[in-house]
Amino acid sequence: MHPRFYLPGLDEEGSGTLTGDEAAHLTRVLRLGVGDDIDVFDGAGRMFHARVEEAAGGRVRVRGLGPVSSAPEATVRVTLVAAVLKGDKMDEVVRDVTMMGAVAVQPVVAARSEVGLEAVARARRVDRWQRIAVSSTKQCGRATVPAVRPPMGLSGWVAAPGPDPVVVLLEPSGHASSRLRDVPHAAGVQLVVGPEGGWTAQEVEAFTAAGFHAVSVGGRTLRADAAPVVAMAALYEAWGGW
């Protein structure tokens, strides 16, 4: 396997120029240079074998040598709608659901979230999460980088969730109304996972009023940072999404 680099500006032949962190990783960390072979992907599903033709001034020019296959995408497009977690737990969620095949991550701030929208904006956490998604994509062999969307309040998202059906994960005490295998299958789904303290009764009522499917994945209480991966795995298994 060749080292893999994210190059969203790839042309049709797989050629382009690496800059910034990707160029620095190639030249300074891996100490690669002219004549070395690498793989490059555009984040939208295309990947090419390529050769370094020039490396100078913080820019690395590569020439495409032909398309190559990336890791297969899941057959169910999962957008993770995740309540923002404190500390580095959200970093781990973004990393892990990228490896699981999520196509997008929508951070939301719920009533019991310990991080607010202003704090997320001040810390430029969306930029960090997007970089983590790129790094995780490189590691797992995908060629599609999930988009990390701007955070929003949960109530605002519930009012306009988008076209794909919504599945909300409830903790065991939440009295879920459905089982994953009984939820009508769809090509795309929005999977909603809550904060460390769980959903409030008012939030569960809002989910019900919006017609969302409320499910649980067993009788054990999961850590908030582990729940998204467990829920995605259960959904793939129930819907044949692997």
Secondary structure, DSSP 4 states (H G I P E B T S, - for coil): ---EEE-TT--TTS-EEE-HHHHHIIIIIS---TT-EEEEE-BBS-EEEEEEEEEETTEEEEEEEEE---PPPPSSEEEEEEEPPSTTHHHHHHHHHHHHT-SEEEEEE-TT-SS-HHHHHHTTHHHHHHHHHHHHHHHHT-SBPPEEPPPEEHHHHHHS--SS-EEEE--GGG--SB-GGGSPP-SEEEEEE--TT---HHHHHHHHHTTPEEE---SSPPPTTTHHHHHHHHHHHHHT--
